[in-house]
């Protein structure tokens, strides 16, 4: 069964072009979301996922109707492939029910992975260069060392509740626990 999915970003847009094209492609059912592609929860797309069965083909007008990023598309492709469902994009002429269509899609996926690895390498090189110049990075500590030690001392004395200590010091529980853990590591080292 061919199942169509259309998406328009705003209520002011019209999905007629996508509907007409999906109908001409032979879609028996067409589901439409009127929502931005950046929104994760799309009711019509969720419904499509529920009704798709092994051997079906999900048909979209363009790939960007299905996912906003290449990662989204790859996630969808992996899901569809694992369920035995093909993907067909009419504008890009991609049909993963064919060997050529799968190849084209996997080339896109490989390029996306390559791009992610390049970004990671550049980021690591930038951080190394910054460290070599004495920059540490990260968010600055909320409290100076004396206040951190006071918070840990109050915690260890057990005269105040965790909530009271956090309120007095103006910190969250995870921050307090982080200070306590850090202080205990410092004691072990010394």
C-alpha positions in Angstrom: 0.0 0.0 0.0 1.2 3.5 -0.8 0.7 5.9 2.1 1.3 9.6 1.6 2.5 12.1 4.1 2.3 15.9 3.5 3.3 18.7 5.8 2.9 22.4 5.6 4.6 24.7 8.1 1.8 27.2 8.7 -2.0 27.4 8.6 -1.7 30.0 5.9 0.0 27.5 3.5 -1.9 25.2 1.4 -1.2 21.4 1.0 -3.1 21.0 -2.3 0.1 20.7 -4.4 1.4 17.9 -2.2 -2.0 16.2 -2.0 -2.4 16.3 -5.8 1.1 15.0 -6.4 0.7 12.2 -3.8 -2.7 11.2 -5.3 -1.2 11.0 -8.8 1.5 8.8 -7.4 -1.1 6.3 -6.3 -1.3 6.9 -2.6 -4.4 5.3 -1.1 -4.3 7.3 2.1 -2.7 10.7 2.7 -2.0 12.2 6.1 -1.2 15.9 6.6 0.4 17.9 9.4 0.0 21.7 9.6 3.0 22.2 11.8 6.7 23.3 11.6 9.2 20.5 10.7 11.2 21.5 13.8 8.4 20.3 16.0 9.1 16.7 17.1 5.6 15.6 17.8 3.6 15.6 14.6 0.2 13.9 15.0 -0.4 12.9 11.4 3.1 11.5 11.1 2.6 9.5 14.3 -0.6 8.1 12.8 1.3 7.2 9.6 3.9 5.3 11.7 1.0 3.4 13.4 -0.6 2.2 10.2 2.5 1.4 8.1 3.0 -2.3 7.6 5.7 -4.5 6.1 5.6 -4.1 2.3 4.1 -0.7 2.4 5.7 2.4 0.9 5.7 5.8 2.7 5.5 8.5 0.0 6.5 12.1 0.5 6.4 15.0 -1.9 10.0 16.1 -0.8 12.3 14.7 1.8 12.2 17.9 3.8 8.5 17.2 4.5 9.5 14.1 6.5 12.5 15.5 8.4 14.2 18.8 8.9 17.7 17.4 9.2 19.6 14.6 7.6 19.8 12.9 11.0 15.9 12.9 11.2 15.8 11.4 7.7 18.4 8.8 8.5 16.5 7.9 11.7 13.3 7.5 9.7 15.1 5.5 7.0 16.6 3.1 9.6 13.2 2.7 11.2 11.4 2.0 7.9 14.2 -0.4 6.7 13.9 -2.4 10.0 10.2 -2.6 9.5 10.4 -3.7 5.8 8.8 -0.4 4.6 10.1 1.5 1.6 10.4 5.3 1.3 9.6 7.2 -1.9 10.3 10.9 -2.4 8.7 12.2 -5.5 10.7 15.4 -6.0 14.1 13.9 -5.4 13.2 10.7 -7.3 14.4 8.4 -4.4 12.7 5.1 -4.0 14.3 2.8 -1.4 12.4 -0.2 -2.7 15.1 -0.3 -5.5 18.8 -1.0 -5.1 19.6 2.4 -6.7 17.3 4.3 -4.3 18.9 2.6 -1.3 22.3 3.5 -2.6 21.5 7.1 -3.1 20.0 7.3 0.4 23.0 5.6 2.0 25.3 8.0 0.2 23.4 10.9 1.8 23.8 9.1 5.2 27.5 8.6 4.7 28.0 12.3 3.7 26.1 13.3 6.9 28.3 11.1 9.0 31.4 12.5 7.3 30.2 16.0 8.0 29.6 15.2 11.7 33.1 13.7 12.0 34.7 16.8 10.4 32.8 19.1 12.9 34.0 16.9 15.8 37.6 17.1 14.6 37.5 20.9 14.2 35.9 21.3 17.6 38.5 19.1 19.3 41.3 21.0 17.5 39.8 24.3 18.6 39.6 23.2 22.2 43.2 21.9 22.2 44.4 25.3 20.8 42.4 27.1 23.4 43.8 25.0 26.2 47.4 25.5 24.9 46.7 29.2 25.4 45.6 28.7 28.9 41.8 28.9 28.4 39.9 26.3 30.3 36.4 26.7 28.9 33.2 25.7 30.5 30.8 27.6 32.6 32.3 29.7 35.4 31.7 28.5 38.9 28.7 30.0 40.6 30.5 30.3 44.0 34.1 31.0 45.0 36.1 28.2 46.7 35.4 29.5 50.2 31.7 29.4 49.7 31.9 25.9 48.1 33.9 24.7 51.2 31.2 26.2 53.5 28.5 24.4 51.6 30.4 21.1 51.9 31.0 21.8 55.6 27.3 22.5 56.3 26.5 19.2 54.4 29.0 17.2 56.4 27.9 18.6 59.8 24.3 17.4 59.1 22.7 20.2 61.2 20.8 21.5 58.2 18.6 19.8 55.6 19.8 19.6 52.0 17.0 21.9 50.9 18.1 24.5 53.6 21.7 24.4 52.6 20.8 24.8 48.9 18.5 27.7 49.7 21.1 29.4 51.9 23.8 29.1 49.3 21.6 29.8 46.3 22.5 26.5 44.6 20.7 23.4 43.3 20.9 19.9 44.9 23.0 18.5 42.0 25.4 21.5 42.4 25.7 20.8 46.1 26.3 17.1 45.5 28.9 18.0 42.9 30.8 20.1 45.4 30.6 17.3 48.0 31.9 14.7 45.5 34.7 17.1 44.3 35.8 17.8 47.9 35.9 14.1 48.8 38.0 13.4 45.7 40.4 16.2 46.8 40.7 14.6 50.2 41.5 11.2 48.7 44.2 12.7 46.5 45.8 14.5 49.4 
